[in-house]
Amino acid sequence: MFIAEITVHACPAFASVSGLSEAVGRNLVPVILAVTFVIWSSLITLRQILATSARERSRREIAAYIAEGSITAEQGERLIKARMESGPGST
C-alpha cells in the first residue's frame, strides 16, 4: 500500500491509470457489454462494406465484358439480375 502511494505521488500519470482500472473493476459487466457491442457493430459494418465492394467489382467486370464484346448487353443484364435475385452473400 505504501509503495503504491509513493508511485502515485511520484508520477501523476499512474493516478489516472489506477483510477481507470478501479472504475473498470467496479463496472466490469457494462464494460464487457460495451466492448462486445463495439466489436459486433464493427464486424457487421465491415461485412457490409466487403459485400458492397464485391458487388460493385462484379458489375465493373460485367461492364468490361460488355465493352470488349465478349457478352451482349442483354446477357450482362441477366447476370446482374441473377446476382441480385440470389441475394447478398451468395457466390
Sequence and secondary structure as in RCSB ss.txt:
>XXXX:A:sequence
MFIAEITVHACPAFASVSGLSEAVGRNLVPVILAVTFVIWSSLITLRQILATSARERSRREIAAYIAEGSITAEQ
GERLIKARMESGPGST
>XXXX:A:secstr
 HHHHHHHHH HHHHHHHHHHHHHHHTHHHHHHHHHHHHHHHHHHHHHHHHHHHHHHHHHHHHHHHHHTSS HHH
HHHHHHHHHHH TT  
